[in-house]
Structure formats: C-alpha cells, structure tokens
Amino acid sequence: MTRDKPWIFRTYAGHTSAARSNALYRANLAKGQTGLSVAFDLPTQLGYDSDHPLAKGEVGKVGVPVSHLGDMRALFDSIPLERMNTSMTINATAAWLLALYVALADEHGIGRAKLSGTTQNDIIKEYLARGTHIFPPEPSLRLTTDVIAFAAREMPRWNPVNFCSYHLQEAGAEPIEEAAFALSAAIAVLDAARAKIARAEFPKAVGRISFFVNSGTKFITEICKLRAMAEVWDELCETRYGVTDPHDRLFRYGVQVNSLGLAEQQPENNVYRILFAMLGVTLSKRARARAVQLPAWNEALGLPRPWDQQWSLRLQQIAAFETDMLEYDDIFDGSNAIGEKTAFFAREIRKEIARIETLGGAAGEPALEYMKERLVAANTARIEAIERGEEVRVGVNAFTETEPSPLTQGRGHFVVVDEKAQARQVEQLRAWRAARDEAGTRRALQALEEAAKTGANIMPASIECAKAGATTGEWADRLRRVFGEYRAPTGVAARAPVRNDERIAALRNAVEAWSKIHGRAPRLMVAKPGLDGHSNGAEQIAIRARDAGMDVTYNGIRFAPDEIVAAAHEARPDVIGLSILSGSHMMLAREVAARLKARGLDEVKLVAGGIIPQEEEAALKSAGISAVFGPKDFDLNAIIRTILSLA
C-alpha cells in the first residue's frame, strides 16, 4: 500500500496582540505544525475597532485583535504566505479579513493564485450556534458569495467558505442534524453563488468548498457520520451542481475535535477524550480529515499555554508518524456495522435536507427558526441525560473520587491575557489613524459603500480600503449603513416538551411555594453582556427556569451593560443571571453591578456563569455578584435552586 499523506497539523491560536500571536505561530511552526489556524478576538469578528465602547474588556481575549493592515503585517511577520496554509475563523467580517490578507500578499509581491488557506465564512451557523453575525441573512449571503466568486477568479487554491458543523454539535446537534444543517447551508450558499460564477468555472468553484466538522468521543458514530456526509456531498455535487470530475466532488473537511465535552473536573481525563475524538476523523481513509486541530486538555479552565498546545500537537504527530494508520486502505470497508449505520445516517440526512428545503432553504427565517429550536431542544435533552446519569461523564457524574491533580495545583496552568493589552492596542490603533492619508481612506470607504449599494462584488473595494488604511470598524460601519444589523432567533420561545422527571417536579414545587408566599412567580432575567455569542448555557438556564415555573426574560446575545440595566428597570427581576464565556466576566459583571446600584436597583441579585477560574470567584463576589457558576456546575436544577434562594 502507498502510505497516505498526513493531514495538516494545526492549533487554533491567537490572543493579546498581533505581535504576541505571531511569536506563538512561529514557535508552533518550529515544533512541527504545518498550517495556521487564526483565532480572532470578538471585536474583530463583529466589526468593531478595539477602542469601540462594546470592545471594552474583549480585546485580545478569545483571539487576536486585527484592526487594520498594520496588525495583519505584525501577525504574519516572517511567515512566508506563499508557502503557508492559513485558516481564518472569521465569518461576518470574512471579506474584510481576506482583503487584509490579500493586501499584505500584494505588498510582498506574492501572486494571489499562490495563496492557500481557508476563510470560514459560514454565516448561517452563526445565526444558529455561535453568534458572531452582524448583518441580516440576505446581505450576509451576498458577502459570502462575493468572496466565493472573487476566490474562484483570483485565488484558485483558496477555500472561500468552510461550512461549519462544529458549532452545531457544540450547540447540541445530533449527528444527523449536524450533517444535514451544514449541508443545507452549503446548498443555500452555492445556489446563490451560481449566478455570480461563469458556468464553465462553477464546478471548480464547487471543488474548493470545504467543511469544518466536530468529532466527539463516540468515534465509531463519528466515522459513520463522516462517511455519510461524504456520500451525500458527492451526490449533491453531481446531481444538483453538475460536477463531473470526482476530484471536485470530494468531501474536503478540517476538524476541531469536541471542546464541549471537555471537563473542568479531573481535567487530565480530557487528554483521552481528545484522543478518541481524533480517531473518528483519522481512522477511516475514505473520510479522513484534510486538517486537524485539537483542543488542549485544560481549555475548560482557561486559555491554554504554549506547552498545552504542544501536547495536543504531539498527539497528532504520534498518530501520523508512529502508528500505522496511514499505511492501509480504508479498514472499515466491508464492515456490516459501519455500512449499515452509514446508510442509515445518509438516508436521514437526505430527509432532513429535504425538510429544510420545504421551509425555503437554510438561509431563510423559517428554516433558521426551525433549526435553532431543534438545536436548543437537542441540547436540553443532552444536559438532562447527563444530569440523570444516563450519559456517563467520567469524573463529572460518575467515578468522581479522585486524587488531587498535580497539573492544576496553584495558579499558572493557563494563560491570563494582560489587562493592559487593550490600552496598548488602542494606542497603536489611534497612532495608525493619525499617520494615514485620511482623505484617501475616506475615498476608499465611500467606494466601498457604493459597491454595497450597487451590488458590485465587495472584495475589490475592500482590498482598496485595506491598502488605504481603513479599519475593521470603519469597514463594518459602512456596510451597517447599507445592510443594517440583525438579531437572530434564540430558540427559547418554543415550548419545550413537558417532562415527568421527579427532580424537575420537586423544583416546580419549590417555585410554587415561593410564588404562594410572594403572590407572583419569581422573576429571572438571563442576560449576555458584551460580545460573547456562545449562548448554549444561557438558553438552557432560561428553559429550565421557565419549566420550573419562573417568569423568565431572555432576549438573546450581545447587550451592553446599560441596556441590561435599562431592561431590568422595566422588568424588575429578582435575579439577573449574566452569561459570559469570553473571559471578560470581571469587567462586565462589575460594570453591570455598578450600574444597577446607580439606578437604585440594589435589591436585584446578580449571578454569573461562564469559563470563570475558581480563584476569580472571590473577586466577583466582592464586587456584588451573589453566586458564580463555572464549567463544573452541570446540574441545572442545583443552579436554579440557588437562584430561587437568592430571590
């Protein structure tokens, strides 16, 4: 047998500043990483400059801030773009970040045809699962297809879109939903892109479409899911889009294995979870990933250190170079169990795609609402199964007796972003604005706005804006003028199934007793301050509290502290629950607490949940936060009981 080529080794990385991230990238490449996967901070993902009020506390936290071409230069300093495969996890502002990348390549005299990599650019899953959307579906679809058309013409080695089922699984999707929703998104985008690309060039454009999937510890199921996705994708390419070359019909995907299943309790066990999840995307040759990035064992605790990322990189290298998995053809061909489950998945995926088609396609409001409700309901069922012990989580709801872990003793087992980093970033941003040709920047931005209004492809004007020194916030604001902004469905409004679980019944009884005493139901406002769009936890708290009989307000993601306090003044909740997973909990929770006090709402209790290190809980409580919930707090009933006691 001919030994198969290894997949691209990546780590998902970026934090603090472009310079700090560049140092991390170069160190990882020196250790044997073969591609880059860039994490951008939330202001960059949502089209805000680092000095925007909504960026307060968010700069450099979950990724690297990139406000202009100077930041892009620093990010890729001494990294040869013509030899690098760069993946950028960017969606609403994908056209802009690609424009900055192209402008940087142009500066270095690197032909655009030599650039290889991926822009995620899948806005549909942002409406459903991750929350970094800006514009309504129709103009968002236009931006996505503009990038596809531009890349088809000028960047033949670039993957202009990466349909991302990863976050769908994180949001609760079962394998059929995960696959069908991602494939339906691809259909919606390709149907729209077909009008922008010459018929003769369209099959090659389809051949550059890629996917970004999730893989959990049930690796046999994952293998079958991916084989089924490959089968359905091949069929769609041939029958719907007329792609005749088998190479252009290949199901090309990268993967980040499941992070949601990583636990704060006994976190050393996460190493094994990552290993088994990786097997699902590497063992089957016919459904093997083209690129793999693995989370670190301590990601449920905070931002991994370079050593933690190295540990995950070494796992990939051992699998590729020390095992013999790449030396054989597909070892699952001929397996009855694999064949039957793959066939079942493929049938059900086709049915689900057809159902979404009847709703007008994945980019339409009816389908978005349907898919969001399905995800929230599936996540509710998953959490309840963990709570009841039906779904075992070692160290979490079973086998919880443990020795103290030497890996997590004391502080220093994850990276803490320097709080002064935002001030330095803002200072550099203002210096950039002061040094540029302001008149030239204004002309470029005006041309961008005209392109948005007239329907011209957005990429050429965006590249000119990048070269003229425009910033991320200025680019996005011009498009906001034309396209407006959008708030996606929450999936919480639909009534959840009535449950007969005894533990929920007991919780209802406690809420009813409270209501008899006070003459009304306890009021809970679930709020997401800042730019964090990961709403799974907030949704589940809202649903459980509502099912227990509480009066619940949840309006979705991305609210400023003053907006939350204004809403509290109207709704008069007994408790406000803040959900913050971006690492900005200290600043945002303190600001909400201060504004409540200033508004005379001292009686309202505040609780906070998110990726909050235990050593920071005391500081939050001293700032007026009555209770803090972290990843270890998986029992929703216990959380609701705490909230009820505070009320």
N, C-alpha and C positions, 0 to 999 in steps of 0.2 A: 504494500500500500504506500501511496505517496503521503508523507506527513503533511497534515493540514497546517496552514499558516496560523500563527497565534492571532487572536483578536487584538485590537488596540487597547493598551493599558492606560486607564485614566484614573485620576482622582478629581472629585468635584471640589474646587478650591477657589478661594478669594476672600479677603477681609481687610479691614482697616484702611488701606490706601493702595493705589496702583503700584507704587514702589515696593511696598511690603508684599503684595501679591506676586509681583514679578520675581522677587527673591525666592518666594515659595515655589513658583513654577520652575525656575531654573534648578533649584535643589531637587525637585521631584524628577525632572528630566534626567538629571545626573544619576539618579538612583534606578533608572531603567524605565520610567514612564515613557510611553510612546505617543501620547496625544494629550492635549489640554482640554479641560472642561471648566469653563469660566462661570463662577457664581457672581452675579451682580447684586448689589445691595438694593433694598426696596425702593428708595427714591429713584434710582436709575431705571428699575423695572417699570416704575409707574410714571415716568416722565416728569420728575421734579429735580431741580438743582439742589445741591447739598445745603444751600442757605434758605431754602423754602421753609416756611413755618411747619409744614407737615413732615418735613425731613428731620425735625428735631428728635434726637435720640436714636435715629435709624441709620445714620451714615456709617457705612463700613461694618455693620453688624452681621448680616447674613450673606454678605458678598462684598465685592469691590465697588467703590463709587467711581463712575465714569461720567464726567460732566461735559467733556469736550475732547478735541483731538489731542491736546497735550496729555490728558490722562491716558488715552489709548497708546500714545508713544511710550509713556512710562511703563504701562502694563506689559508691553511686548518688547521692551528694550533688550537687545542682544539675542532675541529669539528669531530665527530665520523663518519668516512667514511662508516662503515658497516651499519649505520642507516640513512645515508643521501642519498637523491636522487639528484644527481648533473647533471645539464645540462650545457654543454660547447659549446658556439657558436664559433666553430672553424672548418675550412674546409681544406684549403691546407695543414696545419700542424696538422690536426686532429690526425694522427697516433702518432705524437710526443707528443702532449699534453696528449693523452690517455696513452702513455708509461710512462710519468712522473707520472700520477695518479696511474697507476698500481705499479710503482716502490715505490711510497710513501706507498701504501697499503701493499706491501711486507715488507717494513721496519717495519710497525706496526704489522706484523703477521696476517693481515686480508686476509682471503681467497678471491681469485678473484671471486669466484662464489657468494660471498656475496655483491659484488659491484653492485649498481643500479644507473642508470642515462642514459645520452644521449650524444653522440658526434654528432654535426650537420652533418659534413662530407658529405655535398651535394655540390660537386664542380661544377656541371652543372649550377646551378643557379648563381654561382659566375661569370661564363663567361657571363651570361645574365644580371645580375642586381646589383651585389654588389662589384665585382671587386677584391676580395681577393684570386685570383688564382696565382699560381706560374708556375706550370708545364703544358705541353700540355695535351689534353684530354686523350690520351691513357695511359700514365703513371699515370695520376691523377685517372683514373678509376681503375687502378691496386691498387693504395694505398687505395682507398675506399673499394674495395673488399677484400683486405688483412685484413683490420680492421673487416669487417663483418665475414670473415672466422675465425679469431682469437677469436672474441667475441662468435661466435657460439660454439667454442670448450671450451673456458675457462671462459667466462663471460655470463652465460645464462640469467642473469637479466638485462643485459646492452642493450640499444638501440644503435647499432653501426652506424646508419645513420638516419638522420631526414630530409626527403625530404621537402624542404623549399619553399613553395609558398608565404611566407610572403613578400619577397623582390620582387617577380614578381608583386604582386599587387602594391607595392610601386613604381615600375617602370612603372606602367600604365596598367597592365593586367586587362582585364575584367574577370568576374567570370569563364567563360568557358576556357579562355586562362590560367588563374591562375591554375585551377584544372588540365587541360589537360597537361600543360607543366610539372607540378610537378609529375603527374602520369607517364608521358613518361620518366622522369628522373629515376623514380623507376624501370620502365621496363628495361631501359638500364643497370642499375646497377645490378639488380637481374639476368638478362640474363648472365651477365659477372661473377657474383658470383657463379652461379650454378656449374660451373666447379671446384670450389675450396672447395665445401662442399659435404660430403657424401650424397647420395640420401635420406637415411633414416632420416638424420638430417636436410635436407633442409626445410621441412615445418615449423619446429620450428624456424629456422633462419628467414623465411619469417614472422613468428609471432612476431618477435622482431623489424620489420621495423616500423618506426613511421614517422609522418609528422609534419611540423610546419607551421601553416596557418596564414593568415591575416583575420581580420574581420573589416569591416567599419560600418558606422552609418546606412546603409540600411540593418537593421538586418534581415528582412524577406528574402531578397535576399541571405544573408549570410547563413541563416538556410537551404534554398533550395540548395545552392551550396554544403554545407557540407553533407547533406543527399544524394545528387547525388554522391559526391566523395566516400562516404561510400558504396553506391550501386555498383559503377564501380570497386572499390578496391576489394570488396568481389568477384565479378565476375572474375577479373583478377587472384586473388589468387587461385580460384577453377579451372578455365579453362586453364590458362596458366602455373600455377605452381603446380597444383595437390594437393593443400592444402585441406584436407577433414575436419579437425576439425574447426568448426565455430569460436571457440575462437581464433585460429591462423589467421583467416581471418578478424578479427575486424579492423576497420579503427581507428587506435590509433593516436591521434594528440594532440599537445600542441599549444598554441596560444599566440601571442603578438598582441593586437588589434592595429588598424591602427595608425601609427605615422605621416604619410604624411599629413593626414587631419587635424592635429593639427595646430592652427594658432597663429602667434605672436600677431595679433590684437585681443583685448578683450580675452586674453588667459584664463580667468576664464571660458569661454564657453567650453573649452576643457574638463572640468570635465563631462559635459553632453555628449559630443561626445564619450568619453571613456565608459560611462555607456551604451549607446545604442549599441556601438560596442560589448561590453561584452555580451549583451543579445543574439546576434547572435550565440554565441558558448556555451551558458549555458542553454537556454530555452528548446531546443529540446533534450530529453533524448537519443534518438537514434543517435544523432550527437553531443553529449556533449564532450567538451574538457577534456582530462585527466590532463592537467596542463594549468594554465592561468597566464600570466604576463601582467600587464597593464603599459602603459607609464604614466608618470606624466604630470600634467596639463601644466607645463612650459618647456617641452622638446623642443619646438620650439625656446626657448630663450637661452638655455644652458643646462649644466649638472645639473640634479635635486638634491636637498638637501635630506638628510635622511627624513625630515618631509614630503616632497613632495611624496617620495616613500611610506611612511607610509599611506598617504591619499589614494593612489591607492590600497594599501594592504587592508585598511579598507573597501573599496568598495567591494572587493571580499568577505571579511568576512561577511559583512551585507547581501550580496546576498545569501551566503551559509547558514547562521545561523539565520537570521532574517526573510527572505522571506520563502515562502512555495514551491519554485520551485523544490526542491529535493524530495518532498513528493508524486509526481504523476508520472504515466507512461507518455509516450510522449503525450503532449497535442495537438500536431499537426496531429496525426494520424487521418485520416478521413477527413481532410480539403481538399476540392477540389482545392483551390487556391495553397496550398502548394504542393499537389500531382501533379498538372499539371506543375507547374514551375520546380519541382524537376525532373520530367520525361523529360521535355524539356532540362534541363541542362545535364542530363545523356546522352541523345541522342547526343547532340552537343559535349560533352566531348569525347565520343567514336569516333566521326567523326574526331575530331582534333588529337586524339591519332593516328588514322589510317593514317592521313596525315603525321604526323611526322615519322611514321614507313616507309612510302614510300620514305622519304628522307634519310633513313638509320639509324634512331634512334636518340634519343636526344643527344647522346654524339658525333655525327659526325659533321663535319664542315658545311655541307649543312643545317642540322637542326638547328644548333646553329645560323647561319646567318639568317635563316628564322624566328626563334623565337625572336631574338634580334630586327629585323626590325619590327616585329609585336608589340613588347613592345613599341618601340620608337614611332611608328605611333599611338598607342592607347593613349600614354601619351600626344602626341601632341593634339589629339582630346579632351582629358580631360581638358587640360590647356586652349584651345580655348573656350570650353564651359564655363569655369569659367570666362574668360575674357569678354565674351559676356553676362554674367549674366544668361545663360541658366541653369547652375548648380549653385544653390544658396549656398554661404558660408556666414553664419550669421556673421556679424562683419567684413567681408572681402570685399565682393562685394554687400552686402545688409545689411540694418539696421546698418549702420556704426556709427551713432551718439551714443556717449557713455559717461558715467561718468568716471572720472579717476579711475583706478583700485587700491585699497589700497594694493593689493597683489604684485604689481610691482613698488611701489614707492621707489625711491632711489636704491642704489646698494644692493647686498646681497640676491637677490631672486634666485640665483642658485650657484652651486659650481664652483669655479675657481681653476683649478689644479695649484699647486705651481710650478713655472717655475724652481725652484731649484731641483725638484723631479728627473729630468733626470740625473743631476750631481750625486746625491746620488745613483741612480740606477746603473749608470756606475761605480762608485767607488766600489760598492758591487760586481758587475759583475767581475771586474778586480781582486778583492780580492779572489773571488771564483776560478777563473782560476789559480791564483798563489798558492792556497792551495791544489789543486787536484793532483792526480798522473798522470802527463802528459803522461807518456808512456802508462799507462793503458787506458787513454782517446783516444789516437791515435789508439791503437789496436782495441778498440770498434768501432771507426769511420771507420776504414778500413774494419772491418767485416760488418758494415752497407753498405758500398759502394759495397762490394762483393755481399751481398744479393740483392741489387738493380740491379746489373749487371746480376746475375744468375736467377733472378725471384723467389727467395725464399721469403716466407712471411716476410714482412718488420717489423712486430711487435716484434718478439723476439730480433732481433738485436737492435731495437730502445729502448727497455726496458734496454738492457745491456748498451747502450750509456747513458741512463738516470742515471743508477746506477754508471757509471764510471765518471760522472761529465761533460759530453758533454753539449754544449749549443744549444739553438734553432737555432742560426745562423749556427753553425757547422753542425748540423743535416741536415738543409736545403741545405747548400752548397755542402755537399757530394752528395745529390740527384740531385742538379743542374748539377753537373759534369756528371751524368749519363743520366738524363732526359732532360736537357735543360730548357729554360723558354718559356713562351707563352704570346702573346698579343692578347686578344680576340677581336672579331668584335665590331665596335662601333654602328652599326645600323643607322648611319647618311648618309652613301654614297647613299643609295637608294633614288630615287627621291620621295619626298612627293607629295601627290595629290595637284593639282592646286586649290587654294582657291579663292572664289569670295568675301571674307569678305572685306567690304568697308574700315575698319581700316587698313588692310594689304595693300590694294591698295594705300591708302594715304601714307603709309610708303614706298612703292615702288616708288611712285612719288618723295618723298624726297630724296631717294637714287639716283634716276635717275638725279635729279637736281644737286646733289653733283658730280656725275660722269661726267656731261657735263662741269662743271667748271674745274675739275681736269684732264679730259681726260682719266680717268680709274675709275673702281669701288673702293669704299673704302675697305680696307683690314682689316679683323678681324682675329686674332689668338685666339682661345679658348684653354686654357691650364689648365691641372690639375697637379700642383706641389705636391710633397710629395707622401704619400702612400694612401691617400683617394681614394676609388674606387667608391663612390656614384656619378654616372655620369649623373643622370637624368637631372639636371639643365643645365649642360654643353651641353648635347645633344640638349636640347630644344632651348637654345640660338643659337647654331650653325645652327639648322634647320631654325629658324625664321629669322636670319640674312641672310642666304643663300636665303630663299624665298623672302626676301625683295630686293635682288639683290646685296648683298655684296659678295666680294671674301673672302671665309671663309676657314680657316685651322683648323681642329680638328683631332688630331691623337690618342685620347683615354686617358687612365689614367696612372698615376704613372710616372712622368717625374721629374728629378732633375732640380733645378733652372738653372744650367749651360746648360743643354740640351735644356731648353726652350729658353734661350738667344741665343744659337747657331742656333736654328731653326728660331728665329726672325731675326738673321743676314742674313739668306738666303732668307726668305720670305718677309722681310721688311714690316711688318704690320703697319697700322696706330694706331691700338689699340690692346692691349693684354688683354684678359679677363681671370683672374685667378679664378678658381672654387675650393673652399676649404671648406669642411664640417666637418673636423675632429677637429676643434678648434685650428689648427696650423697656422691660417692666418697671425698673427702678424709676426712671424719669417720668414715664407716662402715668403710672399709678400715683406717684407723689403729686403730679400736676392735677389729676382728677380729684384727689383728696383735698388739695388746697382750694380748688375752685368750688367744690361742694361747700366747704367751710365759709368761703367768701360769699356764697349765695344764701347762706343761712340754712343749709341742709345738713347740719351736723348729725341729725338723728339717723340719716341714711347710712347703713353699714356697707362697707366696701370689702369684697373678697377678690382675690386674684388667682389666676391659673395660667400655667404655661411651662416652658422649659426654664424653671427657676431653681438655681442651685440652693441647697439647703442652707448654706452659710449666708445667703442673702435674705432669707425669710425674716430674720430678726429686724433687719433694717427696714423692710417693708412694713412690718407690724408697728415699728416705732413711728412710721410716717402716717399711721392711721388705718392701715389695712388689717381687718379683723381676722382674716384667715387666708392661708396661702396653700394652693394645691399644685403639686408637680406631677411628673410622669408616673410616680409610684402610686398615685391616688386614682386607681382604676375603678373603684367601687362608687358608681354614681349615686346610689341610694345613700351612702355614707356622706357624700358631699352635700346632697340635698338636705339631709338631716342637720348637718352643720349650719347650712343657710337658714333653715327653719328655726333653729335655736337662736341664731343671731337676730332674726326678725322678731 
